Amino acid sequence: MKKLSILLLTVVLTTVFVWVGFAAGQKNPAEYKIAWFAPIPHPYFDAVKKGIEAWEKDTGIEVKKVIGQEWTQKNENENVEALAALGYKAFSIYPADPTAANGLYEELVEHGIYVVNFGAKTTEPTPASFYVGTDIRQAALDAAEKLCELLGYRGNILNVLEIIEDVNTIVRDKAIKEVVAKYPDVHIIGEVADIKSVEEGMEKIQNALAAQIEEIDGVICTGFTITVAATIILSEFHETQEKYIRFVGIDDDPSVLKAIREGLIDTTVAQNPWGTGYISVEVCKRLLDGWTPKPDGYSVYAGHVFVTKRNIDTYFDELVNLTMDIGEGLENKNMNPPKE
C-alpha cells in the first residue's frame, strides 16, 4: 500500500472532495451509527482506513473503526456483535471467513442492521448489501496475463501466495492457474504459500529461488507482504546477477515503487484501498438514508492500475479519477435513491 507524504495526501483529498460524500444526507451527522471492522492489523487495512478518515472529514460523520485481534470468524463475531449491541446500524466489514461470515451477517440483518463487505466477498447468496473493493479475480487475471506477456509467452513461473485462509488468496491462485493454462509454453514450476510476514516471505522465496534458479523465469506475487519480500530479494539479485527474472506484484509500497523506478523489477498492480474505504462507508450512509441496492448492483469495484516506470509519478491520479467516476456512477449502477 502507498504511504503518502502529507503534501500528496493533501492534493489527493482536495481533488476527491469535489464529490463531497457523493450524496448529501439530511440527517444530523451524530445520528449516523456506522462501524468499520478489519480482522487484524495489515498495511492494506491501514490504507483503507485512510480513505474512511477522509470521508469522515468530508461529511462530518464519525465512523467507529475497530481492528480484531486474530484472523478468525469467532473473533470477528465477538467484535462485531459487541458493536451491534452498542447501537451501530451499518457495518463495513472484511469477512474473516467467506462462508461463516454470512451467519454473522444474517444475525445483523435480522435486527435491521446493514452490512457492506469491503475488500473481500462473502459466499453468495449473502445477506451483505454490497461488496466494495478490488475485482480480485480480474486483477489476478490481469497480473498473470502481464507476466506471460513479459515472458514472451514462454517460461517457468514461481507462484507466491499469501494467507491460505484468506478468500482472496484462493481466488487469486485459481485465476493465475487459469491464465497459465492458456499458454502451452508457460508453466508454474514452483509454489510458495502461507506467508504472514515479510521476513517469512523472504526466507521462503529465497529458498524456492535457490532450489530452481536456473529454471525460474518469472515470479508472480498477489499479496502485499510477499510482494515486498520478493522485491527485496529480486532487487539484490538483479544488482549482482546477469539473469533477469520477470516480476509482477501487487500494491504500491514505497520499496516496490523504488525498485520499479530503478528498473530492478517490472511492475505491480496498484489496488485502490483508499477509494475502497471512502466508498464503503458512503454506501453505508446511503443505506441508512433509505437508498436501496439495484438487483445487479452488488459489486462496487474500486479499480486497479499497473504501475511501471512510465506512469510511476501519475498512477495515483488514475486511481483518484477511478474513484470519482465510481462515486458519480453509484446511482446509475448500484443504488436506487429513496422514494419521495
N, C-alpha and C positions, 0 to 999 in steps of 0.2 A: 504494500500500500504506500501511497505517497505521504511524505512528511513535509507539508508545505511550509515555506517561510511565511512569516507574518505578512510580508508585503504581498506575496502571491495570493495568500488566503483572502486578504482584503480586496484585491482585484476581483477574485472569483465571486466573493459574496456580493460585491457591488453589482456584478453582472447578473447573477442569478436572481437577485431580489427584484428584478424587473417584473417577475411574475407574482411576487408578493403572495406566497402561500397558495397560489393557483386560484383559489375561490374565497371570496370574502364571506366570513361567517357572521351571523347576527348575535351569537351568544357572547356573554362576557367571558374573557379568557379563563377566568377562575372556574367557570362551570365545566370546562372540559377535563375529563379524567382519563388521560392517555398514558399508557405504560409501554416501555420497550424492554425486552429481555434477550440477552445473549448467553449461551451456555457456559463459556469460560473466557478468560482474558485472551485476546488474539489481535494481532495487528489489523486484520480485516474488520473486526468489530470496532476497533478504535476509529477507523476511517468512517464507518457507518455512523458512529456516534457523533462525529464532527458534522455530518450532514444534518442530524437531528438538532444539534445545538444551533446550527444556522437557522433552521426552521423555527426554533423557539424564539430566537432573536427577531426574526421576521414577523412572526404572528403575535408575539407576546404571550403565547400559551406554553406552560411548563409541561414537560414530559418526564415522568418518573423513569429513570434509567437504572436497570439492575443487571448485573453480570453474575452468573451462577458460580458454584464452587467446583463442579465436576461435570464432565460431559456425559450425563446420564438423563434419561427421561424422568426418573424418580426425583432427581434434584431439580429439574425444570418444573415438574408438577408442584413441588413444595414451594418454590419461589413464586410461581405464577398464582397459585391458589391463595397464597398469603396476600398478594397484591389485590386479587379479586375481592378478598374479604375486607380490604380497606376501601372498596368502592370504585376501583378503576373499571371503566366501562368499554375501553377499546385497547387492544394489545397489538403491538408489532413484535413478533416472536420468530426467532430462529429455532426450528424444531430440532431437538436433540436426537429424536428417532422419527423417521418419516412416517412410520405406521402407528407407533404407540402414541405419538403426539396427538393424533386425531381423537383419542379418548379424552384427553385434557380439553381439547377444543370443543368437543360435544358438551362437556360439562359447562364450559363457559357460555356457549351459545344458548344452552337451555335456560340460563339465568339472564338472558338479554344482553350478553357481552359480545362485542365484535372482535374477531381475530383476523389479523393480516400476517401471512408468512413473509419474512424478509430473508433474502439470501439463499434459501433452500425451500423446496416444495415438500408438502406432506403427500402421502399416497392418496390418489383420487379414487372415488369421490371423497371430498374433505369438507368439514364444517367451516374451514377458513374462507373468508370472502374474497381474498386476493392473495397473489404472490407478487412481491416486488423484488427485483434483483436481476442478476445476470441470467441470460438464457444459457444455462450451464452446458447443456448438450451442444448447442450451436457454437459456443466459444471453444469447447474442446474439439469439435469437428474442424473448426477453422484453424485451430492451433496445429492439429495433426496434418491438415492439408498444407499448411505453411511449411512445416518441417519436411514433408515429402517433396514439396516444390524446391526447397533449399538443397535437398539431396539429389535433385535431378531425377527423382522417382526411382532411385536405385541406392540401396544401402541398408545398414542394420541400425536399429534404434534401441536405446535403453529407455524404458518407460518407468518414470519415477512418480510414485503416488504418495499421498499424504495420509490422513487419518482414515483407516479402513472403515470405521463405523459411520463415517460421515456419508450421507446420501449423495452428496456432490461427488465424492471420490468414486463411488460406484458408477454414477452416470458418466463421468469423465473417462473412466477406464474403458467402458463399453464403446464410447464414441471414438476413442483413439483406435481401438481394435477394428472398429467398423471401417474407418478410413484406410488403415493399413491393408486390410483385406482386399481393397480395390486394386492394389498395385502389386503385381506378382514379384517384382524385384525389390520390394521393401519388406523388411521383416523385423519383428520385435524379438531380439535375441536375449534380452535380459529385463528383469523387473525388480525394482526396489520399492518396498511399501511399508506402511505403518510407521510413519515418521512424524514425531511430535515436537521436535526442536531442530534448530539449525545445526547444532553440534551433532545430534544423532544423524541428521541428513548428510552432513559432510562425511561422517565415518562410513555410512552405508554406500553412498555414491562413490566415494574414493575406492572402497573395496571392489565394487562392481566394475569400475573402470580399470582398476589394476588387473583384474582377472581376465578382462576381454578387450584391452586397449587397442589391439590390432584389428579387432573385428567391429568395434563400435564406431559408427559414422555420425550418429546424431543422438541427441538427448532431448526428451520432452518432459517438462515438469508442469503439473496442473494444480499446484498449491503454492501459497506464499512462502512457507518455511523451506520447502525443498528447492524453490527457485533461487532463494538467497544462497542456500548451501551449494547448489550446483554452480551458481555464478562465481562464488569464491574459488571453487576447485578448477573450473574451466578457465577462469582468468589467469590463474597461476600456471596452468598447463600451457595455455596459448602464449604466454610470455616466454616460455622456455623450450617449447617443442615446435617442430615444423608442422606436424599434423594438426589440422583444424577440424574440430568436432562441431557440427552444426547444432544450434540450440534454439529452442522455443520455450519460454517460461510463461509465468502469469504474474500479474501485479507489478507495481512500479516502485518498489523500494529504492531509495537513493543509490544503494550499492549496485543494483541492477541497471539503473539508468546510467550510472558512471561507466559501467562495463560496456554498455551499448555505445555510448559516446566515444569510448576509446577503441571500439572495434574488436573487443575481446569476446563478445557474444553477439548473436544475430538480432534477436527481437524478443519482446514479451507482450502478452495480452494485458492491456490495462482495462480492468473492470471499472465500474462506476459506483463504488460503495458510498461515496458522498451523496450522489443522487439517489441511491437506494434508501439511505436513511431519511433524506428530505422527503422523498415521495411517499415512503411507507407511512409516516406519521400524518402527512397531509391526507392520505386516503382514510386513515383512522378518523381524522377530523370530519371529513365529508360524510362518512358513515354516521357519525354522531349528529351531523346536521340533517340527516334524512335522505342522503343520496343512496341509491341502490345499485348493485352490480348489474351490468349488462350480461345476458346469457353467455356470451362468448368473450367476456372481458376479464376473466380471472387473472391472466398473466400480464403483468405490467413490467416489461423488460427495460432495464436501465441502460443497456447498450454496452459495447466494448470496442476498443480500437487496438491495432498493433502499434507498438512503439518501436521505431527504428531510428537510425542516425538522421534520416531525412526529416522526421517530424517530432524529434525529441523535445524541441522547445515550444511546440504548438499543440501537442496531442491533448493536453488538458482542456484547451479551448474547444476541441472537438467533443469532449465529454460534457462540457458545460452546455454546448449547443444541443447535444442529445437530450440532456436533462430538461432544458427549456422546451424542446419540442414535445417531450413526453407530458410535461405539465400542461401545455396548451391543448394536448390531444386527449386528456383523460375523459372529458365529457363526450367526445365523439366515439372513442374506442372502448372505454371501460366502465363508465358510470352514467347513470341517469340522475339528473338533478331532482330535488324534491318537487312533488306536485303542489301547485299553488292551491 
